[in-house]
């Protein structure tokens, strides 16, 4: 099976309107929450190195974000044993017509590759709702371990997906 033509590209100022539209899409807000809150949170760090647009077949279809989690964020979720040296990654495909075409899986694979190539993070984590079976299957296909569950006080049952830095 051929991989879809997916790239991670730098954000440009005009992408802000696109992302604002995407966070309002039902398939995004279902998992990410209130569109205004999500956009406000993303907007504060839009031009940081930990953001990229997902481009598939020449069109921007989603966004990927990654950063070191804070100790407070990890502790609030009950993840006291996870180091802040890890990198937390999140992404979504915003364009409805781009769903179910493998773009998210390829974007996640590229994000993992980029994170390990450009940071010293020993591990990448991704927390997602235990009900989000599509995201969980995507993480598994990329090589994440999806065996750890936890309860997030604000969102219910989650799965902590982890992937370790490959040994050289």
WOZI-V547060 format. One record per residue. N is the residue number from 1. SS is DSSP state (H for helix, E for strand, C for the rest). PSI is psi in whole degrees, -180 to 180 (none if undefined). NEAR is the number of other ideal C-beta (glycine too) atoms within 8 Angstrom. Layout:
((N,SS,PSI,NEAR) (N,SS,PSI,NEAR))
//
This chain:
((1,C,131,2) (2,C,144,3) (3,C,141,7) (4,C,153,10) (5,C,94,7) (6,E,140,12) (7,E,155,8) (8,E,124,12) (9,E,153,8) (10,C,148,5) (11,C,147,12) (12,C,163,5) (13,C,-40,5) (14,C,-17,6) (15,H,-19,12) (16,H,-43,10) (17,H,-38,7) (18,H,-47,10) (19,H,-39,13) (20,H,-39,10) (21,H,-44,9) (22,H,-42,13) (23,H,-17,14) (24,C,-10,8) (25,C,139,10) (26,H,-42,5) (27,H,-19,8) (28,H,-52,14) (29,H,-25,13) (30,H,-39,6) (31,H,-28,11) (32,H,-21,9) (33,C,-162,8) (34,C,121,6) (35,H,-40,12) (36,H,-43,6) (37,H,-43,8) (38,H,-47,13) (39,H,-44,11) (40,H,-42,8) (41,H,-44,7) (42,H,-40,13) (43,H,-32,8) (44,C,-21,6) (45,C,21,10) (46,C,-44,11) (47,C,14,5) (48,C,161,7) (49,C,-20,4) (50,C,23,7) (51,E,142,12) (52,E,150,11) (53,E,146,11) (54,E,118,17) (55,E,127,11) (56,E,128,16) (57,C,37,5) (58,C,0,5) (59,E,144,8) (60,E,126,10) (61,E,-10,11) (62,E,-173,17) (63,E,147,15) (64,E,139,14) (65,E,144,11) (66,E,147,11) (67,E,163,9) (68,C,130,9) (69,C,153,11) (70,C,160,7) (71,H,-40,7) (72,H,-44,6) (73,H,-45,8) (74,H,-45,12) (75,H,-39,9) (76,H,-35,8) (77,C,0,11) (78,C,18,8) (79,C,57,9) (80,C,-26,6) (81,C,-4,3) (82,C,131,11) (83,C,145,6) (84,C,-4,9) (85,C,-16,8) (86,C,171,14) (87,E,132,12) (88,E,129,12) (89,E,140,14) (90,E,149,8) (91,E,162,13) (92,E,150,11) (93,E,119,12) (94,C,-33,14) (95,C,119,11) (96,H,-37,6) (97,H,-13,4) (98,H,-3,12) (99,C,147,8) (100,C,19,3) (101,C,8,7) (102,C,3,8) (103,H,-39,14) (104,H,-43,13) (105,H,-47,10) (106,H,-37,12) (107,H,-40,16) (108,H,-42,15) (109,H,-44,9) (110,H,-38,11) (111,H,-43,14) (112,H,-46,13) (113,H,-46,8) (114,H,-45,10) (115,H,-47,13) (116,H,-27,11) (117,H,-26,5) (118,H,-2,6) (119,C,173,6) (120,C,13,4) (121,C,128,12) (122,C,-15,8) (123,E,149,13) (124,E,136,15) (125,E,155,13) (126,E,123,12) (127,E,131,11) (128,E,155,12) (129,E,137,11) (130,C,-18,10) (131,C,-13,5) (132,C,75,9) (133,H,-33,6) (134,H,-46,6) (135,H,-40,11) (136,H,-44,13) (137,H,-39,8) (138,H,-47,11) (139,H,-42,13) (140,H,-42,9) (141,H,-28,7) (142,H,-15,11) (143,C,7,6) (144,C,144,11) (145,E,126,7) (146,E,30,9) (147,E,-13,4) (148,E,127,8) (149,E,151,9) (150,E,166,12) (151,E,121,8) (152,E,128,11) (153,C,-29,6) (154,C,-13,3) (155,C,0,7) (156,E,-147,7) (157,E,127,9) (158,E,163,14) (159,E,131,13) (160,E,112,12) (161,E,134,13) (162,E,148,11) (163,E,131,10) (164,E,150,6) (165,C,131,7) (166,C,143,5) (167,C,136,3) (168,C,none,2))
//
